[in-house]
Amino acid sequence: MYGIRVNAQDTVKDMVLQNSVIKTRVNALIRNAEITETIYKDGLCQVSMELKLDGRIWYRILSGSRG
């Protein structure tokens, strides 16, 4: 994924929370993932995916190794 952006806005009146809105945005390209489930409900779409990862590659990436 390239990034996840989270925006939040709370409305408070007389020291009482009136409204809370949290919005997220994902900018990503996911390759070789298998869609396992798609749910449409209340105008929203939820997609679940399965992605096989090679632990050796992630170890190199997260540890900062170049080799």
C-alpha positions as CSV (number, residue, x, y, z in Angstrom):
1,M,0.0,0.0,0.0
2,Y,1.1,3.5,-0.7
3,G,-0.5,5.0,2.3
4,I,-3.6,5.4,4.5
5,R,-5.0,8.8,5.3
6,V,-7.3,9.3,8.3
7,N,-9.3,12.4,8.9
8,A,-11.5,13.0,12.0
9,Q,-13.9,15.8,13.0
10,D,-15.7,16.1,16.3
11,T,-18.5,18.5,17.2
12,V,-18.7,19.6,20.8
13,K,-21.5,21.7,22.3
14,D,-21.6,22.6,26.0
15,M,-18.7,20.2,26.7
16,V,-20.8,17.3,25.3
17,L,-19.8,15.4,22.1
18,Q,-22.6,16.0,19.5
19,N,-21.1,14.4,16.4
20,S,-18.0,12.4,15.5
21,V,-16.9,11.6,11.9
22,I,-13.9,9.6,10.9
23,K,-13.0,9.1,7.3
24,T,-10.2,7.0,5.9
25,R,-8.7,6.8,2.4
26,V,-6.4,4.2,1.1
27,N,-4.2,4.7,-2.0
28,A,-2.9,1.3,-3.0
29,L,-2.2,-1.2,-5.7
30,I,-2.4,-4.8,-4.5
31,R,-1.3,-7.5,-6.9
32,N,-1.9,-11.3,-6.8
33,A,-4.5,-11.1,-4.1
34,E,-7.5,-13.4,-4.1
35,I,-10.9,-11.9,-3.2
36,T,-12.4,-14.1,-0.5
37,E,-15.6,-12.1,0.2
38,T,-17.5,-9.1,-1.1
39,I,-20.3,-7.6,1.0
40,Y,-22.7,-4.8,-0.2
41,K,-24.7,-3.2,2.7
42,D,-26.1,0.3,3.3
43,G,-24.4,1.8,0.3
44,L,-21.0,0.5,1.3
45,C,-18.8,-2.2,-0.2
46,Q,-16.5,-4.3,1.9
47,V,-13.9,-6.5,0.2
48,S,-11.9,-9.1,2.0
49,M,-8.7,-10.4,0.3
50,E,-6.1,-13.0,0.9
51,L,-2.5,-12.4,0.0
52,K,0.3,-14.8,0.3
53,L,3.5,-13.2,1.5
54,D,7.1,-14.4,1.5
55,G,8.4,-13.9,5.0
56,R,12.0,-13.7,3.8
57,I,11.3,-10.6,1.6
58,W,9.4,-8.8,4.4
59,Y,12.2,-9.6,6.9
60,R,14.7,-7.9,4.5
61,I,12.4,-4.9,4.0
62,L,11.6,-4.3,7.6
63,S,15.1,-4.9,8.8
64,G,16.6,-2.5,6.3
65,S,18.8,-5.1,4.6
66,R,19.7,-4.5,1.0
67,G,20.6,-8.0,0.1
